[in-house]
């Protein structure tokens, strides 16, 4: 797709075009309608709404944030059945929100973005979709999220394997795992959930671990009917409970960002979980992390360690040399024949946008702009890309609380930006480069003192070793930073007008420019 093709194809005009129908896209759509903006479209590459909670259907898939907090503050759900909601229940909640707020007519399913190009003359984004549709959008909202592009390992012989292969985020439910020899590559957040589920079914499970993660107990339980009934009858009780959960999780930021030494308490909890789940000292040693707790993503599970004690499960820590047509060859020379390979290798969190997808001013590709590391003002605005707003963009991920809190604050900021643009008579708003650079300089400085900078390699870090993923502080500080849209941080622009119109509105535009 060339820039010219995108420009020529744009036909349907919308005020706002949203990419992605996960929590970010749903929240944006609801708040747009509440703000009186109804001319918007949501593009979703999958066959149904939900984003990561539609795509990830692997056995045991669940959230690691308490369900009453992993939901919108303005749309509480009193009917959660578990403290940590399962994938299906979260997806049902998303569909409930879509239907309650009348979002279906705005959503285009099986329709991703092929290319989005900023047109300076029109002050608009010209977008061509993967299905050939074309849009001209005044504002583009990138709500794909950082966990939308599965990451696959670079292993010699990757394409030679003749058996079944799939990523955990694209689980093949038609493939029968019963009795099969299965290799699982990766021991991250997804693997520790699906490994205990498939271990009793497979004939042999070979689990390839590069680095042992910290795994602490997950305080999960069923929520009783009495509790659910109380939440339904007395919404204030649920709101109080939600607030208590929020502040309890918020306090964990002290460990990760303020006093990393306190992570030793978390390590004690992890060792306790390991000892009670793994009786064999030798196996326990191989599962003991060699980095501070929190440096990599902290995992929650009560059944992962017991699953590794099964007779049909082998933990392999020697590393992979290559993959052949029917086996995996380890670095120590051992060959393990397998029928299927499941990749639990996570996502391209530090590079969520592919090359040639988003093209800003003067033909600038976003991936070129981010070649030294993704960065954005408040994780939302990128200089050189007017009227583009990211949700869960660079350095707005969390290691201690619910990302839905961050999404709601970002959508509030977006609505404020749209109001500012309308009130000021602007056709475009673009973050100033000096403001963006100073903001990210401070972010990286703060990150250098956190537990995530303690030396381990994680998906939080990009290829340059920079943490472009996490917010280095309390979510309440991010809330405070996004409550007001500060026009002084942006450059306002207007599209060329017809001579008569310029004459009629010249004073207004001059005033707006002075305010910027």
C-alpha positions, 0 to 999 in steps of 0.5 A: 500500500503506497501513500498515494493509494491511501490518499486516493482511496479515502471516501467515507468521512468520520470525525474519529476513527478508532483502531481496535475494539478491546477495552480501549476502543470500547471505552473511547466509543462510549465516551465519544457518544456521551460527549455528543460525538456520534460520527465515529467508526471502530475498525477491528481486525478479528471476527468479533469485538474484544481485542486480546480477550477475544483472541486469547482463548487458551485453556485456563486463560484468566486475568491476573487483576481482580475482576471488580477492578478489571472493569470500567468504573462507570459500568460495574459488574456485580455478577463476577463469579470469581475473584480473578475473572476467566477469559469468557466472562471478561469477553461477555462483559465487553459484549455487554458494554458494546450492546448496552451503549449501542456501539455495534453500528459503529464497529467494522469486524474483520477489518484492520488498518492497511495504512493510515497517512496524514494529509496536510492539506486536509488536516485529516488521516486517510486510512485504507483498510485490509478489506479495501474500505477507505476513510478520511478521519479528522482524528485517529485513535490507536487502541490496538494495545501492546498485546496485539501482535504475538511474538515468535522466537528466532530459532534455527529451523523454525519453518522446518517443523512438519507437526502442528504449531501455534501461538498461545494467542491463536490457540487451535481448539480443533487440534486434539492434544490428547496423548500427543508429545507436546513442546511448550516454548516459553514460561511467561504469563500465558504458559503458567495458565495453560500448562496445568490445563493441558498437562493431564491430557498430553502424552508427554509435555516438554516445557522449555524454560529460558528464565525461571519467573517469580510465581506467587500464590493467586488468591482466587476463589468463587464469589458467593451468591450472597456477595453477588446479590449484595453488590446488585442490591447495594451498588455503593458496597461494590464501589467501596470494595472496588476502591479498597482493591484499587488502593491495595494494588496501588500500594504495590507501586512502592515496591516496584518504583520507590523502594525496590529493596522491599521486593525481598518480601515478594521473593519470600512469598515466591519461594514459599509458593515454590517450596510447597509446590515442588518437593524435589530440591533439584527441580526447585533449584532449576525453577528458582529465579536469579533476578529480583522479584518484579524485574520481570512480570510477576506471575500468579498461580497455585497450580503451575508448580504442581503441574511440573511434578507430573511424571509426563512433564519435563522441564528443559533449561538447556536452551534450543539449538534448532528445530527439525522436521519432527523434533527439537534439538537442545544445546546439549545435543539432546533430541526431543521428538514432538508432535506439536509445538505451542509458543507461549512467547508473549507479544511484541509489546515494545513494537505494537505498530508494524512498518508502513502502517502509520505515516505522519507529516512529510511521509514519516513512518512511525516505526522510523520515528521509534527506531531508537525506542517508542516514546510519546507525551503521556504515552498518548501524543507523538510529535510529527503525527497530528490528531493521533492519540494512543491508548496504552501507548509507550510507558503507560503499562502497569506492573501493579494495578489495573490498566483499565484505570489508565485507559479511562484517564487516557480517554478523558484526555482524548475527549478534552483534546477534541473539545479544545480543538473544537473550541479553539477552531483548530483542525489539528493539534500536535504535541511540541517536540521539546515537550515530548522530549523533556517528558520522556527524559524524565520518564527514563530517569525515573525508570532508572531507579525502579526494580525494572532496571535491576539488570534482568532482560524482560519484554518491558525492554526494547532492543536498545535496552530501554523500558518503553513499556511501564509507567514509573510511578503511581497511577494516581500521578498519571491521573493527575497529569491527564486531568487537563489538556494543556494547549500550551504543550501543543501546536494548533493548525488549520487546513487551507480555506477558500478565500471567502471563508478565510476572510470570514474567519481570519480574526478567529483563527488569529486568536486561536493561533495566539492562544496556542 
